[in-house]
Amino acid sequence: MRDRTAYAFVKFLRFFADTFFARRYGHRAVVLETVAAVPGMVGGTLQHLQSLRRLEGDRGWIRPLLEEAENERMHLMTFLHIARPSSFERLLILLAQGIFYNLFFVLYLLSPKTAHRVTGYFEEEAVHSYTEYLAGVDDGTHANVPAPRIAIEYWKLAPDARLREVLVAVRADEEHHRDVNHQFANDLAG
């Protein structure tokens, strides 16, 4: 039941993103990556505190969760260079992050399994969105602009890398986050 609820919640948010951003994938990425950096930070922090309280190990979860948060932050920093957000989008970022952080924090306190499942489903939707964005670059709908310097350095891309290479790298990151979070949810269920 929790997994179905998590899936329905993510699909609801996907509907909102599709309605608001349509096919403006760069702008969608800026807003969604702001929110996407929250679960890893919340999970890593709460796992850290739990480990301290219980005086036991963290099952190797803290580092991957904090690395996920940092990786999602780098996605955001990259897409800020590709799609310059408007003042309204910056306000939306502030509101979305503030609301989502608090809701996700409470969800993680109540049910870490459900929180990881929600994150896994978010990442599945991110993979889907980046696949669509990539297809748009490949068919010429979206310009294959030069990759920002920050992306070239972070993913160690070729100096002449383009948006296509960035999208491939970001999508691979999202696939990894999806798998890790679904595995964490499975571990908590077992």
N, C-alpha and C positions, 0 to 999 in steps of 0.2 A: 504493500500500500504506500509506504514512504517513497519507494522508488518511482511509482507512478505519479505521485504528487510532485516529486522533484522534477520529473520529466514534463509534466503539464505546466508547472511554474516556468520552466525554461522556455517552453514553446510559447507561452503567453508573452514573455519578455521578447522573444524573437519576433512575434507579431508586431509589438510596439516598435522595435528597431526597424523592421521592414517598412512599416507605415511611415515612420518619421524620416528615415534616411533614404528609402527607396534604393537606388543603385549608386548612391554617393558613398562608395566603399571607403575612401580615404577618411571622410568625416565620421563615418560609422566606426572605423577602427580607432580613431582618436577617443571617442566617447566610450566605446566598449572596452578598450584596453585600460582606461582609467579604472573601470569597475573590475576588470579581470585581474588586476594586481592585488585586489583586496583578499580573496580567499587564501592565497598562500601566506600572506602576512598574518591574517587572523589565525589560521591553522597553526602556523609555525610558532607564533607567540603563545597561543593557548597550550600547545603541546609542550613548549618550553616550561611554562609555569606548572603544568601538570607533573612534568618530570621532577621539578624542584620540590613540589608539595609531597609527592609520593616517594621521593628519594630513590628513584629508579631510572633506568635508561629510557630513551625516547623511541625505541624500536627503529632508529634510523630515519625518523620522519621529519625532524626539525630542519635539517639542512636542505632536503629536497623542497620542502614547502617554502622556505625563505628564498631559495634559488628560483623557484617558480615566480614568486612575487617580484624579484629583481628582473627576471627575464621579461615578465609582462610589462614592467616599467620601461624596459628598453624598447619593447614594441611601441609603447606610447611615444617615447622620445623620438623614435624613428618616424612615426606617422605624423608627428607634429611638423616635421620638415616637408612632408609630402602634401598634406592637406592642412592648410592654415585655418584653425578654427575661428569662427566668428565670435563676437562678444556673447551672443546668445548661446552658442555651443559651449563656450567657457562657463557660462552660468549653469547650463545643463550638466556639465561635468561636475561642478561643485555640488549641485543638488543630488545628482545620481550617486556620486561617491559617498556623500554624507549619509544618505538614506540607506544605501546598500551596505555600507560598512556596519552600521548599527544592526540592521536586520540579520546580516550574515553572522555577526558576533553572537547574537542571541541564538540563532539556529545552531551554530557550532557548540555553544554551551549545552543546548537541549539535546542535540543529536548530531555528533560528529559524523556518523555514517551518512546521514541524510545530507549534511553539508558537503561531504566529499562527493556524493552522488550528484548533487546539484552542480558542483564544479565540473565534474566529468561531463555532464550534459552540456554545460556552458561551452566547454572546450570542443565538444562535438559540433556545436553550432558555429564556433569560431572556425573550425576546419572547413565546414561547409561554406561559410562566408568568404574565407580566403581562397577556396577553390573557385568560387564564382568570380571573385576579383581577378584571380589569375587568368581565368577563361576570358574575361573582358580585356585584359592586357594582350592576351594572345590573339584575339580577334580584332584588335584595334579600337574597341570601344573606349578603353582607358589608355592614356599615353604611357608608354614605357619610359618614364623619365629616369634620369640618372639617380642611382642610389645615393642617399645622403651619406656624408662622411661617417657619421655616427654608426650607421648600419654596416658600412664597409669595415670599420674597425671592430665592431662588436662580433660580427659573424665571420670576420676574416675573409671577406669577399674580394674578388679581383678589383683592382683600382678603377676599372671601367664598368663595374657592375651596374645593373639597371634595376628598376622596380621589380621586374620579373624574378630576379634572383633573391631579392628581399622577401617577396611573397612566398617563395619556395621555402626559405629558411624559417620564416614566421610560422607557416603552416606546419612544418616539421616540429617546431617547438610546441605548437598547440596539440598536435597528435600525441606528443610525449606527455604533456600535462594531462590530457584526457586519460591516457592509460594509467598514469600514476594515481590519479584521483579515483578512478574506478577500482583500482587494486586496493587502495586504502579503504574504500567503502566495503569492498569484499572482505578484507581482513577484519574489519570491525563487525561484520555480520557473522563471521565464522567463529 
